[in-house]
Amino acid sequence: MELLVRLLREFESDYNRMLREGVASVVKRFEVISSYAHGKRVRVTNGTESYLGTTAGLGPEGLLQVERDDGRVVTVIAGDVAEAR
């Protein structure tokens, strides 16, 4: 129960920050604490393709950016993202 209370308080804090400062402030905070946001080698698989790349941060909407091996930076809207081995 304590864990649930802590999670809800944290959610409320982030929600209030978003209302005051906008979505970008919450996205930036998540990007800082995320172990996947920058420099992680990943394989992305969606409905049409699978590719390797390196995570390159979050876009303004909070969507993951991946720099593909061919140099293109793409936004991952949907699909599976797994650490590449």
MOPAC internal coordinates of N, CA, C and O (Angstrom, degrees):
PM7 1SCF
backbone

  N    0.0000 0     0.00 0     0.00 0    0    0    0
  C    1.4448 1     0.00 0     0.00 0    1    0    0
  C    1.5316 1   111.26 1     0.00 0    2    1    0
  O    1.2310 1   120.68 1   141.30 1    3    2    1
  N    1.3372 1   116.31 1   -38.70 1    3    2    1
  C    1.4639 1   119.84 1   179.78 1    5    3    2
  C    1.5228 1   111.12 1   -61.13 1    6    5    3
  O    1.2310 1   120.68 1   140.53 1    7    6    5
  N    1.3162 1   116.31 1   -39.47 1    7    6    5
  C    1.4587 1   119.97 1   179.19 1    9    7    6
  C    1.5213 1   110.86 1   -62.10 1   10    9    7
  O    1.2310 1   120.16 1   136.06 1   11   10    9
  N    1.3038 1   117.30 1   -43.94 1   11   10    9
  C    1.4608 1   121.32 1   178.64 1   13   11   10
  C    1.5231 1   110.89 1   -60.79 1   14   13   11
  O    1.2310 1   120.10 1   137.17 1   15   14   13
  N    1.3089 1   117.42 1   -42.83 1   15   14   13
  C    1.4668 1   121.56 1   178.67 1   17   15   14
  C    1.5236 1   109.99 1   -62.09 1   18   17   15
  O    1.2310 1   120.22 1   136.15 1   19   18   17
  N    1.3296 1   117.19 1   -43.85 1   19   18   17
  C    1.4707 1   120.49 1   178.95 1   21   19   18
  C    1.5249 1   111.16 1   -62.85 1   22   21   19
  O    1.2310 1   120.54 1   136.77 1   23   22   21
  N    1.3330 1   116.57 1   -43.23 1   23   22   21
  C    1.4663 1   120.14 1   179.14 1   25   23   22
  C    1.5254 1   111.59 1   -62.28 1   26   25   23
  O    1.2310 1   120.47 1   136.75 1   27   26   25
  N    1.3147 1   116.70 1   -43.25 1   27   26   25
  C    1.4651 1   120.29 1  -179.96 1   29   27   26
  C    1.5235 1   111.46 1   -66.11 1   30   29   27
  O    1.2310 1   120.07 1   141.65 1   31   30   29
  N    1.3154 1   117.46 1   -38.35 1   31   30   29
  C    1.4751 1   120.01 1   176.97 1   33   31   30
  C    1.5236 1   111.21 1   -64.87 1   34   33   31
  O    1.2310 1   120.80 1   138.06 1   35   34   33
  N    1.3155 1   116.07 1   -41.94 1   35   34   33
  C    1.4663 1   120.01 1   178.38 1   37   35   34
  C    1.5284 1   110.43 1   -64.62 1   38   37   35
  O    1.2310 1   120.60 1   137.22 1   39   38   37
  N    1.3179 1   116.46 1   -42.78 1   39   38   37
  C    1.4609 1   120.62 1   177.06 1   41   39   38
  C    1.5240 1   110.37 1   -59.93 1   42   41   39
  O    1.2310 1   120.40 1   134.85 1   43   42   41
  N    1.3253 1   116.83 1   -45.15 1   43   42   41
  C    1.4634 1   120.90 1   179.82 1   45   43   42
  C    1.5239 1   110.98 1   -61.59 1   46   45   43
  O    1.2310 1   120.53 1   139.12 1   47   46   45
  N    1.3178 1   116.59 1   -40.88 1   47   46   45
  C    1.4611 1   120.88 1   178.33 1   49   47   46
  C    1.5299 1   110.87 1   -61.90 1   50   49   47
  O    1.2310 1   120.40 1   132.55 1   51   50   49
  N    1.3330 1   116.85 1   -47.45 1   51   50   49
  C    1.4650 1   120.48 1   178.87 1   53   51   50
  C    1.5262 1   111.54 1   -64.79 1   54   53   51
  O    1.2310 1   120.47 1   140.30 1   55   54   53
  N    1.3079 1   116.71 1   -39.70 1   55   54   53
  C    1.4656 1   120.70 1   178.81 1   57   55   54
  C    1.5292 1   110.56 1   -62.43 1   58   57   55
  O    1.2310 1   120.12 1   134.83 1   59   58   57
  N    1.3236 1   117.38 1   -45.17 1   59   58   57
  C    1.4688 1   120.72 1   178.44 1   61   59   58
  C    1.5216 1   111.43 1   -64.84 1   62   61   59
  O    1.2310 1   120.05 1   141.85 1   63   62   61
  N    1.3383 1   117.51 1   -38.15 1   63   62   61
  C    1.4667 1   120.98 1   176.32 1   65   63   62
  C    1.5273 1   109.76 1   -62.33 1   66   65   63
  O    1.2310 1   120.59 1   138.17 1   67   66   65
  N    1.3292 1   116.47 1   -41.83 1   67   66   65
  C    1.4619 1   120.14 1   179.06 1   69   67   66
  C    1.5260 1   110.87 1   -62.27 1   70   69   67
  O    1.2310 1   120.21 1   138.68 1   71   70   69
  N    1.3193 1   117.21 1   -41.32 1   71   70   69
  C    1.4627 1   120.33 1   178.99 1   73   71   70
  C    1.5259 1   111.41 1   -64.58 1   74   73   71
  O    1.2310 1   120.37 1   140.92 1   75   74   73
  N    1.3263 1   116.89 1   -39.08 1   75   74   73
  C    1.4689 1   121.25 1  -178.80 1   77   75   74
  C    1.5221 1   112.86 1   -76.39 1   78   77   75
  O    1.2310 1   120.80 1   134.07 1   79   78   77
  N    1.3468 1   116.08 1   -45.93 1   79   78   77
  C    1.4607 1   120.78 1  -167.99 1   81   79   78
  C    1.5229 1   114.36 1  -111.51 1   82   81   79
  O    1.2310 1   120.21 1   170.99 1   83   82   81
  N    1.3244 1   117.21 1    -9.01 1   83   82   81
  C    1.4540 1   120.66 1  -178.71 1   85   83   82
  C    1.5183 1   112.16 1    96.73 1   86   85   83
  O    1.2310 1   121.45 1   -12.57 1   87   86   85
  N    1.3103 1   114.84 1   167.43 1   87   86   85
  C    1.4640 1   122.22 1  -176.37 1   89   87   86
  C    1.5253 1   111.63 1   -61.75 1   90   89   87
  O    1.2310 1   120.13 1   144.25 1   91   90   89
  N    1.3235 1   117.35 1   -35.75 1   91   90   89
  C    1.4664 1   120.82 1  -175.59 1   93   91   90
  C    1.5223 1   112.39 1   -57.11 1   94   93   91
  O    1.2310 1   119.86 1   145.62 1   95   94   93
  N    1.3194 1   117.87 1   -34.38 1   95   94   93
  C    1.4663 1   119.90 1  -178.96 1   97   95   94
  C    1.5251 1   111.38 1   -66.88 1   98   97   95
  O    1.2310 1   120.13 1   141.72 1   99   98   97
  N    1.3125 1   117.36 1   -38.28 1   99   98   97
  C    1.4638 1   121.05 1   179.14 1  101   99   98
  C    1.5312 1   109.95 1   -72.65 1  102  101   99
  O    1.2310 1   120.33 1   139.77 1  103  102  101
  N    1.3280 1   116.98 1   -40.23 1  103  102  101
  C    1.4655 1   121.10 1   177.82 1  105  103  102
  C    1.5217 1   109.56 1   -60.95 1  106  105  103
  O    1.2310 1   120.20 1   134.88 1  107  106  105
  N    1.3268 1   117.22 1   -45.12 1  107  106  105
  C    1.4655 1   121.41 1  -179.50 1  109  107  106
  C    1.5250 1   110.62 1   -61.45 1  110  109  107
  O    1.2310 1   120.21 1   136.22 1  111  110  109
  N    1.3176 1   117.20 1   -43.78 1  111  110  109
  C    1.4673 1   121.07 1   179.49 1  113  111  110
  C    1.5297 1   110.56 1   -61.43 1  114  113  111
  O    1.2310 1   120.19 1   135.42 1  115  114  113
  N    1.3248 1   117.24 1   -44.58 1  115  114  113
  C    1.4597 1   120.69 1   179.09 1  117  115  114
  C    1.5248 1   110.54 1   -64.10 1  118  117  115
  O    1.2310 1   120.51 1   140.01 1  119  118  117
  N    1.3292 1   116.64 1   -39.99 1  119  118  117
  C    1.4591 1   120.82 1  -179.18 1  121  119  118
  C    1.5290 1   110.84 1   -61.74 1  122  121  119
  O    1.2310 1   120.58 1   141.67 1  123  122  121
  N    1.3197 1   116.49 1   -38.33 1  123  122  121
  C    1.4637 1   121.14 1  -179.52 1  125  123  122
  C    1.5289 1   111.62 1   -66.65 1  126  125  123
  O    1.2310 1   119.87 1   140.53 1  127  126  125
  N    1.3329 1   117.86 1   -39.47 1  127  126  125
  C    1.4654 1   119.96 1  -175.75 1  129  127  126
  C    1.5275 1   113.75 1   -91.38 1  130  129  127
  O    1.2310 1   119.87 1   171.19 1  131  130  129
  N    1.3265 1   117.85 1    -8.81 1  131  130  129
  C    1.4659 1   121.13 1  -177.32 1  133  131  130
  C    1.5263 1   111.49 1   -78.24 1  134  133  131
  O    1.2310 1   120.68 1   -45.62 1  135  134  133
  N    1.3136 1   116.30 1   134.38 1  135  134  133
  C    1.4658 1   120.20 1   176.03 1  137  135  134
  C    1.5338 1   111.48 1   -81.59 1  138  137  135
  O    1.2310 1   119.73 1   169.76 1  139  138  137
  N    1.3162 1   118.12 1   -10.24 1  139  138  137
  C    1.4626 1   122.28 1  -178.35 1  141  139  138
  C    1.5223 1   113.77 1  -103.71 1  142  141  139
  O    1.2310 1   119.17 1   169.49 1  143  142  141
  N    1.3088 1   119.19 1   -10.51 1  143  142  141
  C    1.4639 1   120.72 1  -170.54 1  145  143  142
  C    1.5226 1   114.01 1   -66.35 1  146  145  143
  O    1.2310 1   119.83 1   143.37 1  147  146  145
  N    1.3141 1   117.93 1   -36.63 1  147  146  145
  C    1.4734 1   120.65 1  -175.56 1  149  147  146
  C    1.5238 1   111.22 1  -133.87 1  150  149  147
  O    1.2310 1   121.35 1   -45.75 1  151  150  149
  N    1.3192 1   115.02 1   134.25 1  151  150  149
  C    1.4520 1   120.91 1   168.80 1  153  151  150
  C    1.5135 1   117.61 1    73.15 1  154  153  151
  O    1.2310 1   119.76 1  -165.82 1  155  154  153
  N    1.3127 1   118.06 1    14.18 1  155  154  153
  C    1.4692 1   121.07 1   179.79 1  157  155  154
  C    1.5262 1   108.70 1   -95.28 1  158  157  155
  O    1.2310 1   120.80 1   -51.55 1  159  158  157
  N    1.3104 1   116.08 1   128.45 1  159  158  157
  C    1.4684 1   121.44 1   177.50 1  161  159  158
  C    1.5254 1   108.06 1   -76.37 1  162  161  159
  O    1.2310 1   120.50 1   -57.58 1  163  162  161
  N    1.3463 1   116.65 1   122.42 1  163  162  161
  C    1.4612 1   120.68 1  -173.85 1  165  163  162
  C    1.5285 1   112.19 1  -134.54 1  166  165  163
  O    1.2310 1   121.95 1   -20.45 1  167  166  165
  N    1.3218 1   113.87 1   159.55 1  167  166  165
  C    1.4662 1   121.89 1   168.47 1  169  167  166
  C    1.5207 1   106.04 1  -113.53 1  170  169  167
  O    1.2310 1   120.86 1   -53.55 1  171  170  169
  N    1.3301 1   115.96 1   126.45 1  171  170  169
  C    1.4632 1   122.05 1   178.38 1  173  171  170
  C    1.5202 1   107.77 1  -107.71 1  174  173  171
  O    1.2310 1   120.90 1   -50.22 1  175  174  173
  N    1.3228 1   115.88 1   129.78 1  175  174  173
  C    1.4594 1   121.43 1   177.81 1  177  175  174
  C    1.5182 1   107.90 1  -127.90 1  178  177  175
  O    1.2310 1   121.13 1   -57.15 1  179  178  177
  N    1.3285 1   115.44 1   122.85 1  179  178  177
  C    1.4695 1   119.71 1   176.18 1  181  179  178
  C    1.5234 1   108.29 1  -124.34 1  182  181  179
  O    1.2310 1   120.16 1    12.71 1  183  182  181
  N    1.2876 1   117.29 1  -167.29 1  183  182  181
  C    1.4577 1   120.63 1  -175.79 1  185  183  182
  C    1.5109 1   115.37 1   -66.08 1  186  185  183
  O    1.2310 1   119.69 1   162.25 1  187  186  185
  N    1.3358 1   118.20 1   -17.75 1  187  186  185
  C    1.4585 1   120.24 1  -174.77 1  189  187  186
  C    1.5191 1   114.76 1  -119.63 1  190  189  187
  O    1.2310 1   119.51 1   159.91 1  191  190  189
  N    1.3310 1   118.53 1   -20.09 1  191  190  189
  C    1.4621 1   119.41 1  -176.05 1  193  191  190
  C    1.5238 1   111.56 1  -158.20 1  194  193  191
  O    1.2310 1   122.01 1   -10.29 1  195  194  193
  N    1.3260 1   113.76 1   169.71 1  195  194  193
  C    1.4545 1   121.86 1   174.82 1  197  195  194
  C    1.5251 1   106.45 1  -135.73 1  198  197  195
  O    1.2310 1   120.29 1   -45.07 1  199  198  197
  N    1.3255 1   117.06 1   134.93 1  199  198  197
  C    1.4596 1   119.52 1  -178.74 1  201  199  198
  C    1.5236 1   110.67 1  -149.35 1  202  201  199
  O    1.2310 1   121.67 1   -19.76 1  203  202  201
  N    1.3361 1   114.41 1   160.24 1  203  202  201
  C    1.4550 1   122.13 1   177.18 1  205  203  202
  C    1.5139 1   109.59 1  -101.98 1  206  205  203
  O    1.2310 1   121.03 1   -28.98 1  207  206  205
  N    1.3158 1   115.63 1   151.02 1  207  206  205
  C    1.4495 1   120.26 1   176.97 1  209  207  206
  C    1.5171 1   110.65 1  -173.14 1  210  209  207
  O    1.2310 1   121.60 1     8.61 1  211  210  209
  N    1.3291 1   114.54 1  -171.39 1  211  210  209
  C    1.4566 1   122.07 1  -179.82 1  213  211  210
  C    1.5142 1   108.51 1  -126.33 1  214  213  211
  O    1.2310 1   120.59 1   -47.10 1  215  214  213
  N    1.3276 1   116.49 1   132.90 1  215  214  213
  C    1.4622 1   118.87 1  -178.52 1  217  215  214
  C    1.5240 1   110.10 1   -63.02 1  218  217  215
  O    1.2310 1   121.41 1   -39.39 1  219  218  217
  N    1.3351 1   114.91 1   140.61 1  219  218  217
  C    1.4630 1   121.43 1  -173.72 1  221  219  218
  C    1.5208 1   111.89 1  -130.24 1  222  221  219
  O    1.2310 1   120.19 1  -147.27 1  223  222  221
  N    1.3213 1   117.24 1    32.73 1  223  222  221
  C    1.4588 1   120.81 1   176.31 1  225  223  222
  C    1.5137 1   112.98 1    98.54 1  226  225  223
  O    1.2310 1   122.04 1     6.23 1  227  226  225
  N    1.3183 1   113.69 1  -173.77 1  227  226  225
  C    1.4596 1   121.60 1   179.13 1  229  227  226
  C    1.5158 1   109.19 1  -113.69 1  230  229  227
  O    1.2310 1   120.69 1   -37.88 1  231  230  229
  N    1.3252 1   116.28 1   142.12 1  231  230  229
  C    1.4538 1   121.09 1   175.55 1  233  231  230
  C    1.5191 1   110.23 1   -76.69 1  234  233  231
  O    1.2310 1   119.98 1    -4.14 1  235  234  233
  N    1.3263 1   117.64 1   175.86 1  235  234  233
  C    1.4631 1   121.51 1  -177.19 1  237  235  234
  C    1.5246 1   114.34 1   -59.96 1  238  237  235
  O    1.2310 1   120.39 1   155.93 1  239  238  237
  N    1.3332 1   116.87 1   -24.07 1  239  238  237
  C    1.4680 1   120.35 1   179.08 1  241  239  238
  C    1.5172 1   111.70 1   -89.78 1  242  241  239
  O    1.2310 1   120.15 1   177.27 1  243  242  241
  N    1.3370 1   117.33 1    -2.73 1  243  242  241
  C    1.4540 1   121.73 1  -178.52 1  245  243  242
  C    1.5118 1   114.02 1    92.66 1  246  245  243
  O    1.2310 1   120.03 1  -172.04 1  247  246  245
  N    1.3307 1   117.55 1     7.96 1  247  246  245
  C    1.4665 1   121.27 1  -179.50 1  249  247  246
  C    1.5280 1   110.33 1   -84.17 1  250  249  247
  O    1.2310 1   120.70 1   -37.35 1  251  250  249
  N    1.3240 1   116.26 1   142.65 1  251  250  249
  C    1.4553 1   122.32 1  -178.16 1  253  251  250
  C    1.5255 1   111.04 1   -68.09 1  254  253  251
  O    1.2310 1   120.98 1   -44.81 1  255  254  253
  N    1.3260 1   115.74 1   135.19 1  255  254  253
  C    1.4579 1   123.03 1   174.46 1  257  255  254
  C    1.5269 1   107.33 1  -104.52 1  258  257  255
  O    1.2310 1   120.49 1   -45.76 1  259  258  257
  N    1.3248 1   116.67 1   134.24 1  259  258  257
  C    1.4598 1   121.23 1   179.14 1  261  259  258
  C    1.5192 1   108.59 1  -128.27 1  262  261  259
  O    1.2310 1   120.96 1   -50.06 1  263  262  261
  N    1.3420 1   115.77 1   129.94 1  263  262  261
  C    1.4573 1   119.80 1   172.81 1  265  263  262
  C    1.5252 1   107.23 1   -89.58 1  266  265  263
  O    1.2310 1   121.63 1   -67.96 1  267  266  265
  N    1.3191 1   114.48 1   112.04 1  267  266  265
  C    1.4657 1   120.00 1  -179.35 1  269  267  266
  C    1.5219 1   109.86 1   -69.28 1  270  269  267
  O    1.2310 1   120.78 1   -16.92 1  271  270  269
  N    1.3175 1   116.12 1   163.08 1  271  270  269
  C    1.4608 1   120.50 1   179.79 1  273  271  270
  C    1.5210 1   112.84 1   -61.17 1  274  273  271
  O    1.2310 1   120.13 1   156.87 1  275  274  273
  N    1.3349 1   117.37 1   -23.13 1  275  274  273
  C    1.4665 1   120.15 1   178.29 1  277  275  274
  C    1.5271 1   112.17 1   -84.96 1  278  277  275
  O    1.2310 1   119.97 1  -176.84 1  279  278  277
  N    1.3463 1   117.66 1     3.16 1  279  278  277
  C    1.4596 1   121.79 1   175.99 1  281  279  278
  C    1.5131 1   115.13 1    96.88 1  282  281  279
  O    1.2310 1   119.80 1   164.51 1  283  282  281
  N    1.3221 1   117.98 1   -15.49 1  283  282  281
  C    1.4675 1   120.13 1   179.29 1  285  283  282
  C    1.5231 1   110.11 1   -72.85 1  286  285  283
  O    1.2310 1   120.56 1   -40.68 1  287  286  285
  N    1.3263 1   116.54 1   139.32 1  287  286  285
  C    1.4603 1   121.32 1   173.84 1  289  287  286
  C    1.5178 1   107.24 1   -99.40 1  290  289  287
  O    1.2310 1   120.74 1   -56.23 1  291  290  289
  N    1.3259 1   116.19 1   123.77 1  291  290  289
  C    1.4597 1   121.61 1  -177.68 1  293  291  290
  C    1.5245 1   109.73 1  -121.60 1  294  293  291
  O    1.2310 1   121.57 1   -26.32 1  295  294  293
  N    1.3251 1   114.61 1   153.68 1  295  294  293
  C    1.4581 1   121.73 1   175.71 1  297  295  294
  C    1.5176 1   108.29 1   -96.77 1  298  297  295
  O    1.2310 1   120.78 1   -53.15 1  299  298  297
  N    1.3274 1   116.11 1   126.85 1  299  298  297
  C    1.4620 1   120.78 1   178.47 1  301  299  298
  C    1.5218 1   107.46 1   -87.62 1  302  301  299
  O    1.2310 1   120.75 1   -72.62 1  303  302  301
  N    1.3231 1   116.18 1   107.38 1  303  302  301
  C    1.4628 1   121.53 1  -179.70 1  305  303  302
  C    1.5229 1   110.18 1   -89.75 1  306  305  303
  O    1.2310 1   120.74 1   139.94 1  307  306  305
  N    1.3290 1   116.19 1   -40.06 1  307  306  305
  C    1.4678 1   120.87 1   179.49 1  309  307  306
  C    1.5137 1   108.24 1  -152.59 1  310  309  307
  O    1.2310 1   120.61 1   -27.94 1  311  310  309
  N    1.3054 1   116.45 1   152.06 1  311  310  309
  C    1.4523 1   121.44 1   178.05 1  313  311  310
  C    1.5088 1   110.91 1   135.05 1  314  313  311
  O    1.2310 1   121.29 1     2.90 1  315  314  313
  N    1.3173 1   115.13 1  -177.10 1  315  314  313
  C    1.4582 1   121.87 1   178.41 1  317  315  314
  C    1.5197 1   108.92 1   -99.53 1  318  317  315
  O    1.2310 1   120.79 1   -45.89 1  319  318  317
  N    1.3146 1   116.09 1   134.11 1  319  318  317
  C    1.4566 1   122.30 1   175.24 1  321  319  318
  C    1.5223 1   106.55 1  -120.72 1  322  321  319
  O    1.2310 1   120.98 1   -60.20 1  323  322  321
  N    1.3350 1   115.74 1   119.80 1  323  322  321
  C    1.4624 1   120.32 1  -179.16 1  325  323  322
  C    1.5227 1   109.29 1  -131.68 1  326  325  323
  O    1.2310 1   121.28 1   -31.83 1  327  326  325
  N    1.3136 1   115.15 1   148.17 1  327  326  325
  C    1.4546 1   119.23 1   176.89 1  329  327  326
  C    1.5233 1   108.85 1   -60.70 1  330  329  327
  O    1.2310 1   120.88 1   -49.63 1  331  330  329
  N    1.3352 1   115.92 1   130.37 1  331  330  329
  C    1.4667 1   120.79 1  -179.95 1  333  331  330
  C    1.5180 1   108.96 1   -77.69 1  334  333  331
  O    1.2310 1   121.35 1   -39.72 1  335  334  333
  N    1.2965 1   115.02 1   140.28 1  335  334  333
  C    1.4777 1   119.96 1  -179.29 1  337  335  334
  C    1.4953 1   110.51 1  -115.71 1  338  337  335
  O    1.2310 1   120.10 1   180.00 1  339  338  337

